[in-house]
Amino acid sequence: ENHDGIKDAGVPGYTEDPWNKDSEIVNFLRKNAKYFQLGYSIYSNADDAVYFFTGLACNNLPHNLSEQEKKDFLAEKKCYLIWFDDSGNSELLSLEEALHIKNMAILYQFSNGAIYISQ
């Protein structure tokens, strides 16, 4: 039974097909990792996925209950936000909350996420 699942979808986690092959945002990141400007921090609701697929250092979005993490995020003058629709972590800021506290513009929209840049 386990073999059938792995044969059809890949090894569980980021190597599964929905992340590894079918994800528009992951495919974009793989091809365009060098696009991100030096001197800009990167934040994401799936920082481990960004690192796994690109090798880029990435910060987790602030936790809902951490005022210090929110202040640090707000203080970043130049940063990207990589948002994965497929990553549900209710302990982190939602996309709406992140965009509410930080002025960001959308760079790329995908069927399963988006990339923003601070303004």
N, C-alpha and C positions, 0 to 999 in steps of 0.2 A: 504494500500500500504506500509506504514511504517512497519507494523507488518510483512508482507511478507518478506521484506528485512532483518529485524532483525532475523526472524526465519531461514532464509537461511544462513546469513553471520555473525550473532552475533551483539552485540551492536557496533555502529561505533567507530572506533579508534583501540587501541591496543587489544581490546577484539574481534575484527573481526577475522574470521578464517584464512585469509592469514597471519596475525601476530601470532595469539594465537595458532593455531593448525598446520598450514601447513609450517611454517617457520623453515628451518633447523637450521639456526643460533640461533633463539630464543630457540628452543628445546635443542640445545647444551648448551646455556648459563644457562638455567634453571637447567640442570643436573650437570653442572660443574662450578657453580659460585664460589665454594671454591677453584677451581684450580688457580685462579689469586693470584699471590704472594703478600704478604704484602710488603709495601714499594714501590710498583709500582703504579703510577697514571694510570687512565683509561681515555681515550679520545674516543669520538665517534661522528659520524655525526647524531646520534639519542640518545643523552645522557639520555633523558627522557625514552626511550624504555629500555635502559640497567637498569636503576633504577626500572622501572615498573616491569620488568620480573625477576630481581635478587635481588633488594634491595641494590646493590652496588653503592657507590658514583661514579659519572662519570662526566667528564668535556666535554663541547662542544668543538669540533674542533675550531680552530681560525676562526674568520670572515675574509673574503678576504681583507677588508679595514683596519683591525687593525694590524698595525705593532707590537704593544706591545703584543698582543695575540700571534702572530707568534713567537716573541722572547721568550715569556714564554714557549710555546710549544717546541721550539728548545732547551731551557735550561733544560728541563726535562731529567734527565739521565736515569731513568728507568720508562718506561711506556708501556702500551698496547694501541692499536688502534683497536676498534671494528667498522667495516665498514658494514653498511646495504645498500645493493643495492636498497632497496625499499624506502629509505628515501631521497627525493630530496630537498635539501635546497641549492640553488645556492648562498646564502650569506656566506656559509662556504667554507673552502678549499675543493677542489675536492680531491679524493683519490690520483690522480697523483701528485697534488701539495703537499699534505701532505708527500707522500713518497719521493718527490724530496727534500724537505727541511729537512727531518729527516731520518736517516738511520735506516730502520726497516726491519725485516725479517718476512715472513709469517709463522704463526703457524698452522692455520687451514683455509682451503678453503671450502666454502659452495656454494650451487647453488644460494644463494641470499645474499652473503656477505663473509667476511673474518675477521680473527683476526690476528693482527701483534704484534710484540714485538720489542722494541728498541734494538739496538746493540751497 
